[in-house]
Amino acid sequence: MSDQLIVELLKPLYWLLSLFPFDVMKAHFMQRAILTMLLLSPVCAVMGTLVVQFRMAFFSDAIAHSAFTGIALGLLLNIDPRFAMPIFAIITGIMTMRLKRAGDLAMDTTLGVVFSATIALGLAIISAKKCLAKSLPGFLYGDVLAISDGELVWMLLLAVVVWVFLLVWYNRLLFMSLHTPLARVHGIPVERLEIVFATLLSLTVAFSIRAVGILLVTALLVIPAATARRLGRSAGSQVWWAISIAIFSSIAGLATSVSYDTAAGAAMILWSVAAFGISLWLPAS
C-alpha cells in the first residue's frame, strides 16, 4: 500500500480529531496515538474477557515474550521486526494449541515449555549478536506516540477482522469456556475455533506491543476484563464495561503522558489499575 493512499485513507479521521478544542490534538503524532488506542483498546478489552474466561492470561504473556524472539530473528535475518514479530507470535500461538492437544497437557504446563523455549532462543540470538540489542528497548517498553500511518492501517485491518470474528463466534467461544465437551456435542468446531482464536489473540498481542511494550501488553488485555468481571452482571455487560474502561484508561493515559512527560503505555496501565482498585471497593455484581 503506497504512502499516498495511506494518507488519503486516514485524512478524514485526522480531520475529525483536529476539531477538538485542544492544541495537542493538532499534533499529528498525538492524532495517530489516539486513533491507535481507539482501535486497539476495545479489541484488547473484548479479547481480554475471553482470555480471563479461558484462564489464558499466561498464554498472552507467553505470546508477548515470544515476540522478543520474533524481533531478534527479524533483526538477524534483516527482516523488519514489525513483520517478523506477528509472524513468530502466530507460529507460537498455534504451536502452543497443537502441543496442548497432542500431549494432552494442562495449558500452564504447555505454556511453560513454549515460554521457556522461545525466551531461550531469543536470548541465545541476542547474546551471539550483541549488536542487535540496541533495537530491543523500543519493543520492550513500547511507544504509542511513535506509531506510523502504515502501522495504523494494519491495526485498522486487524480490528475489522477481530470484530467480525467476535460478532459471529463470541457466544460459541463463551460456551466453550464454560464446558468444552458439551460445546463439542452441540456441533461447535472446538479445535478450529481454538486455533483461530489463538491466531487472532497472537496478532492482537503483537500489534499491542508497539503501543505499550512487551512488559505491559498482558495488562492491556487482562486488567479491563478483570475489572469488568467485578462490575458486570452478565457476559454482555462485562464486555461493555471492559471496552469503556479500556478506552477511558487509554485516553487518560495519553493525556497523563503528555502532561507529565511519562511513558504512555505505563500511564495507560496505571489508569486501568486505578479502575480495578475502585472496583474492589464496590460490591461485586
Protein Blocks (a to p, Z undefined) as FASTA:
>chain_A
ZZklmmmmmmmmmmmmmmpccfklmpmklmmmmmmmmmmmmmmmmmmmmmmmnopmmmmm
mmmmmmmmmmmmmmmnopafklmmmmmmmmmmmmmmmmmmmnopafklmmmmmmmmmmmm
mmmmmmmmmmlmmmmmmmmnopaklpcfklmmmmmmmmmmmmmmmmmmmmmmmmmmmomm
lmmmnopafklmmmmmmmmmmmmmmmmmmmnojklmmmmmmmmmmmmmmmpmbfklmmmm
mmmmmmmmmmmmmmmmmmnopafklmmmmmmmmmmmmmmmpccZZ
